[in-house]
């Protein structure tokens, strides 16, 4: 309600009540109490004047303002309580978030470690597979594998053994034959190939299967210089199958006995040959082109 209208209503009610009292109790006037009643009338009229002149609107505003302030204080207190509650929830949420972040970081570190280890295990597996296919560099990397993780070292050692086992009693040249073609188009089969042709293939041919076959066929050529060529092949050829066949042929040609399928990696075949070269050469023949 408008405060001015409210003041007018209040004034009107008070004035009507005052007139009612004046008519009922102060009028008509009698001789006995004229002065007394006149005094009351004057006081009442004066009071009404003061009442009408008084700032009821301002007083009313103050009353309403007081009520409004009380309401706002209550609302403010309620808001403060809610803010405290929200702050507590926010703090709990912050603490939970920090805990979650720490746990997430720990999980990420663990996951990163696991992924890194899986990658290294996969690399060991790849090195083993390449070694089985004849890649000497892969085998050498596997044999010299370094890691602070004892499990990885053990896996690498096991992979080396598995790679070596795959070479025992097996060959990659079963059914493979090599030959030469003469200028007239006729073929020279492998049994009739000259030793120096086999040596050339073992040293220079880009196809590892041809080199492997040449090393294998040299087992039947107990001739001068063949042991040295086989030693070079078993020590330097980039393919393990070539090295393995060279070692097998070296045993046949010289009488050396290998205790390991990859005995060449120990250096023992060359050491043995240097000690026994003179005796070995006595059993070897000269190649056809070296004969007088």
C-alpha positions in Angstrom: 0.0 0.0 0.0 1.2 3.5 -0.8 2.5 5.2 2.4 0.8 8.6 1.8 -2.6 6.9 1.3 -2.0 4.9 4.5 -1.3 8.2 6.4 -4.4 9.8 5.2 -6.5 6.8 6.2 -4.9 6.8 9.7 -5.6 10.5 10.1 -9.2 10.2 8.9 -9.9 7.3 11.4 -8.4 9.2 14.3 -10.3 12.4 13.3 -13.6 10.6 13.1 -13.0 8.9 16.5 -12.1 12.3 18.0 -15.3 14.0 16.6 -17.4 11.1 18.0 -15.9 11.5 21.4 -16.3 15.3 21.2 -20.0 15.1 20.3 -20.8 12.3 22.8 -18.9 13.5 25.8 -18.1 17.2 25.4 -21.4 18.5 23.8 -23.8 19.9 24.8 -22.0 22.2 27.2 -23.5 22.8 30.7 -22.8 25.7 33.0 -21.1 23.5 35.5 -18.3 22.1 33.4 -18.2 24.6 30.5 -14.7 25.6 31.3 -13.6 22.1 31.7 -15.2 20.8 28.5 -14.0 23.8 26.5 -10.5 23.1 27.7 -10.9 19.5 26.6 -12.3 20.6 23.2 -9.4 23.1 22.7 -6.9 20.4 23.6 -8.6 17.9 21.3 -8.6 20.3 18.4 -5.0 21.2 19.1 -4.1 17.5 19.2 -5.9 16.9 15.9 -4.1 19.8 14.3 -0.8 18.4 15.5 -1.8 14.9 14.4 -2.7 16.2 10.9 0.5 18.2 10.7 2.7 15.3 12.0 4.8 13.3 9.5 2.9 10.1 9.7 4.2 9.1 6.3 7.8 9.5 7.5 7.0 7.6 10.6 5.3 4.9 8.6 8.2 4.8 6.3 10.5 4.3 9.2 8.3 1.4 10.5 8.1 -0.2 7.1 11.8 0.4 6.7 12.4 -1.3 10.0 10.4 -4.3 8.9 12.2 -4.3 5.5 15.6 -4.1 7.2 14.6 -7.0 9.5 13.6 -9.1 6.5 16.7 -8.2 4.6 18.9 -9.0 7.7 17.1 -12.4 7.9 17.7 -12.9 4.2 21.3 -11.9 4.5 21.8 -14.3 7.4 20.2 -17.0 5.4 22.4 -16.2 2.4 25.5 -16.2 4.6 24.5 -19.6 6.0 23.9 -20.9 2.5 27.2 -19.4 1.4 29.0 -21.2 4.2 27.3 -24.4 3.2 28.3 -23.9 -0.4 31.8 -23.0 0.7 32.0 -26.2 2.7 30.8 -28.2 -0.3 33.2 -26.4 -2.6 36.1 -27.1 -0.2 35.1 -30.8 -0.1 34.8 -30.8 -3.8 38.2 -29.2 -4.1 39.8 -31.7 -1.7 38.1 -34.6 -3.7 39.3 -33.1 -6.9 42.9 -32.8 -5.6 42.7 -36.4 -4.4 41.4 -37.5 -7.8 44.2 -35.6 -9.6 46.8 -37.2 -7.5 45.3 -40.7 -8.1 45.0 -39.9 -11.8 48.7 -38.8 -11.9 49.7 -42.0 -10.1 47.6 -44.1 -12.5 49.0 -42.2 -15.5 52.6 -42.9 -14.3 51.8 -46.6 -13.7 50.1 -46.8 -17.1 53.0 -45.0 -18.8 55.4 -47.5 -17.1 53.4 -50.5 -18.3 53.1 -49.1 -21.8 56.9 -48.4 -21.8 57.6 -52.0 -20.7 55.1 -53.4 -23.2 56.9 -51.5 -25.9 60.3 -52.9 -24.8 58.9 -56.4 -24.6 57.5 -55.9 -28.1 60.9 -54.7 -29.3 62.6 -57.8 -27.8 60.1 -60.0 -29.6 60.8 -58.2 -32.9 64.6 -58.6 -32.4 64.0 -62.3 -31.8 61.9 -62.7 -34.9 64.5 -60.9 -37.0 67.2 -63.0 -35.5 65.3 -66.1 -36.5 65.1 -64.8 -40.0 68.9 -64.4 -40.1 69.4 -60.7 -39.2 72.8 -60.7 -37.4 72.5 -57.1 -36.2 69.2 -57.9 -34.6 70.7 -60.9 -32.9 73.7 -58.9 -31.7 71.4 -56.2 -30.3 69.4 -58.9 -28.5 72.6 -60.6 -27.1 73.9 -57.2 -25.8 70.6 -56.0 -24.5 70.9 -53.6 -21.6 68.2 -52.6 -19.0 67.9 -51.8 -15.4 64.7 -54.0 -15.4 65.8 -57.5 -14.4 62.6 -58.9 -16.0 63.5 -57.4 -19.4 67.0 -58.7 -19.2 65.7 -62.2 -18.5 63.3 -61.9 -21.4 66.2 -60.8 -23.7 68.3 -63.8 -22.6 65.4 -66.2 -23.2 64.9 -64.6 -26.6 68.6 -65.2 -27.5 68.3 -68.9 -26.5 65.0 -69.3 -28.5 66.7 -67.7 -31.6 69.7 -70.0 -31.3 67.5 -73.1 -30.9 65.7 -72.3 -34.1 69.0 -72.8 -36.0 69.8 -76.3 -34.5 69.1 -79.1 -36.9 67.3 -76.8 -39.4 68.2 -75.2 -42.7 66.7 -72.5 -45.0 68.2 -74.0 -48.2 66.4 -77.3 -48.4 65.6 -78.0 -52.0 67.6 -74.9 -53.2 70.0 -75.5 -56.1 72.4 -73.0 -57.7 73.9 -73.3 -61.2 75.8 -71.3 -63.8 74.9 -70.8 -67.4 77.6 -70.9 -70.1 77.8 -68.6 -73.0 76.2 -71.2 -75.2 73.2 -71.5 -72.9 74.1 -74.8 -71.3 73.8 -75.1 -67.5 76.5 -76.1 -65.0 74.9 -77.8 -62.1 76.0 -77.2 -58.5 78.0 -80.4 -58.2 80.2 -79.3 -61.1 80.6 -75.7 -60.0 84.2 -74.6 -59.6 85.3 -73.8 -56.1 86.3 -70.2 -56.9 82.8 -69.7 -58.2 81.4 -70.8 -54.9 83.8 -68.5 -53.1 82.8 -65.6 -55.3 79.2 -66.2 -54.5 79.8 -66.5 -50.8 81.7 -63.2 -50.7 79.9 -61.1 -53.2 76.4 -62.4 -54.0 73.6 -60.0 -52.7 71.2 -62.8 -52.1 71.7 -64.4 -48.7 70.1 -67.7 -49.9 72.8 -68.0 -52.6 75.5 -67.2 -50.1 74.1 -69.8 -47.7 74.0 -72.4 -50.4 77.6 -71.5 -51.4 78.8 -71.9 -47.8 77.0 -75.3 -47.7 78.6 -76.6 -50.9 82.1 -75.6 -49.8 81.9 -78.3 -47.2 82.8 -80.7 -50.0 85.7 -78.6 -51.1 88.6 -79.5 -48.9 91.0 -77.2 -50.7 93.5 -74.6 -49.8 92.1 -71.2 -48.8 88.6 -72.6 -48.2 88.9 -72.5 -44.4 89.9 -68.8 -44.4 87.0 -67.9 -46.6 84.6 -69.8 -44.3 86.1 -68.1 -41.3 85.5 -64.7 -42.9 81.9 -65.6 -43.7 81.1 -66.9 -40.2 82.6 -63.8 -38.6 81.4 -61.0 -40.9 78.4 -62.0 -43.0 75.3 -60.0 -42.1 73.1 -63.1 -42.2 73.1 -65.7 -39.4 72.0 -68.5 -41.8 75.1 -67.9 -43.9 77.3 -67.8 -40.7 75.7 -71.0 -39.4 76.3 -72.9 -42.7 79.9 -71.5 -42.9 80.6 -72.9 -39.4 79.2 -76.3 -40.3 81.3 -76.4 -43.5 84.4 -75.2 -41.6 83.9 -78.2 -39.2 83.8 -80.6 -42.2 86.7 -79.1 -44.0 89.1 -78.7 -41.0 88.0 -81.2 -38.3 87.1 -78.4 -35.8 84.3 -79.5 -33.4 81.8 -76.8 -32.5 80.1 -77.0 -29.1 77.5 -74.3 -30.0 75.5 -73.6 -33.1 76.9 -70.1 -33.0 80.4 -71.0 -31.9 81.7 -68.3 -34.2 80.6 -65.6 -31.8 83.2 -66.8 -29.3 86.1 -66.4 -31.7 87.2 -70.0 -30.9 87.1 -71.3 -34.5 89.8 -68.7 -35.6 91.9 -69.3 -32.5 91.7 -73.1 -33.1 92.6 -72.7 -36.8 95.6 -70.5 -36.1 97.0 -73.2 -33.8 96.2 -76.0 -36.2 96.6 -74.4 -39.6 99.7 -76.3 -40.6 98.1 -79.7 -39.8 94.9 -78.7 -41.6 96.7 -77.6 -44.7 98.4 -80.9 -45.0 95.0 -82.5 -45.6 93.9 -79.9 -48.1 94.4 -80.0 -51.8 95.2 -77.1 -54.1 92.4 -75.7 -56.3 92.5 -76.6 -59.9 93.6 -73.2 -61.1 96.5 -73.2 -58.6 97.9 -76.6 -59.7 100.9 -76.6 -62.0 
